[in-house]
Amino acid sequence: MSWNPELALLAPESPADAASRRIRRNAGIAALLFLPALVAAKVFLLSTEVGTRCVMTGGCRPFPGEVFLALLAGVVASFVVVQAAPRRFQKGALTAQSALEALAVLMVLAYP
């Protein structure tokens, strides 16, 4: 057989690299599902009696936009850390991203 330099460059993937790739993939999936989760939470909230009354008669509590934007900034920052940081920080950043996304969805549910 002849020696092929392209095949020599391909090394088997280590388990650590596979785990890092899996964490990055999970962070991407969570980021993609974040916006549909926010929309679904808002639709669910507006379909309740309290949400419908709020829309029809007004008088809703004001939505804390600054806090929500801070949560979104935290979600984006943790996603960037998962994608770019060394492996030892990725799992914690994925946990932070998931927790911040859950808090943002709960915040949407709390304010009709």
RASULZI-V466724 format. One record per residue. PSI is psi in radians with two decimals (* if undefined). NEAR is the number of other ideal C-beta (glycine too) atoms within 12 Angstrom. Layout:
# RASULZI-V466724
psi = (PSI,PSI)
near = (NEAR,NEAR)
This chain:
# RASULZI-V466724
psi = (2.65,2.69,2.23,2.02,-0.48,-0.66,-0.48,-0.48,-0.38,1.96,2.62,2.54,2.33,2.78,-0.56,-0.70,-0.65,-0.71,-0.70,-0.73,-0.69,-0.70,-0.75,-0.69,-0.76,-0.65,-0.69,-0.72,-0.75,-0.67,-0.66,-0.58,-0.08,-0.85,-0.80,-0.56,-0.69,-0.75,-0.76,-0.68,-0.73,-0.73,-0.75,-0.77,-0.74,-0.30,-0.11,2.93,-0.72,-0.75,-0.69,-0.73,-0.68,-0.75,-0.70,-0.72,-0.23,-2.89,0.41,2.68,2.47,2.44,2.26,1.54,-0.63,-0.72,-0.71,-0.72,-0.62,-0.69,-0.75,-0.68,-0.69,-0.68,-0.80,-0.75,-0.73,-0.58,-0.72,-0.69,-0.73,-0.71,-0.50,-0.34,2.88,2.82,-0.58,-0.34,-0.21,-0.74,-0.73,-0.68,-0.63,-0.69,-0.75,-0.71,-0.80,-0.72,-0.73,-0.64,-0.73,-0.72,-0.67,-0.71,-0.74,-0.59,-0.69,-0.66,-0.45,-0.38,1.87,*)
near = (4,7,7,9,8,8,11,9,7,9,8,8,12,11,11,15,15,14,18,26,19,20,32,27,18,24,36,19,20,31,27,14,20,29,18,16,26,25,15,17,27,26,18,18,27,22,17,16,13,20,23,16,16,21,18,13,12,10,11,18,13,13,19,15,13,12,20,24,15,17,28,26,17,24,35,23,19,34,31,22,27,35,26,16,23,15,24,13,21,30,24,19,33,33,20,27,39,28,19,32,33,23,26,34,30,19,29,31,24,20,23,28)
